[in-house]
Amino acid sequence: MAVADIFTAPSLARATLVDPLPQRWLHVRGVGARAETIAHAFRNDGHYLIAACWLHDIGYAPALVHSGFHPLDGARFLRAEGWPERICGLVAHHSFADVEAELREIGGLGEFENEESAVRDAVWYCDMTTGPNGELVDVHQRLDEIVWRYGPADVVSQFVSRARGELIAAVERTERKLRAAG
């Protein structure tokens, strides 16, 4: 990935989200900023982390909605725009999207590699420790807020219930990595 992509990810996210979805933009801006503060711990992979975090929710943009599942719509858009496959995969599978896709009976995530790595965990960490207004939150607060916002019967709340353990584990693995990196 060209270094310029690190710098174009925030502007692409902003251009795509700020007007139609200003609340979503606040979250994305917080997630991207969080990634920028921890990227040093991921050495040569830090630029992948930063770009994926800035772009993780781009599929919510009304102009990009095709399947109705934002991780898939975002990853497909990024692929069509020529973004590296690794970024597309991190966006497609961010925050254990596979579980929600299964609940919604949506196929297609298999088009993208689901890497099991510290970078993937860190994308989940940045998303799951950033609230809807871009504020830093505890992972438990974030998951509880999502259930509260959607209501207990919604498929998103069902997803949180099923994915909670793995999301928390990814956050904890990232916190350990960050402590070890100083």
BELGIJO-V682306 format. One line per field, one symbol per residue. phi: phi as a letter, one per 30 degrees, with the letter a starting at -180 (. if undefined). Layout:
phi->???
This chain:
phi->.deededdedddddddceddbdddeedddddddddddceedchdceddedddddcecdddeedcdbdicedddddddddddideeddeddddcdhheeddddddhccjdddcdcdcbddeedddedddbbddcjddbdeddddddddddcjdddddddeeddcedddddddddddddddddi
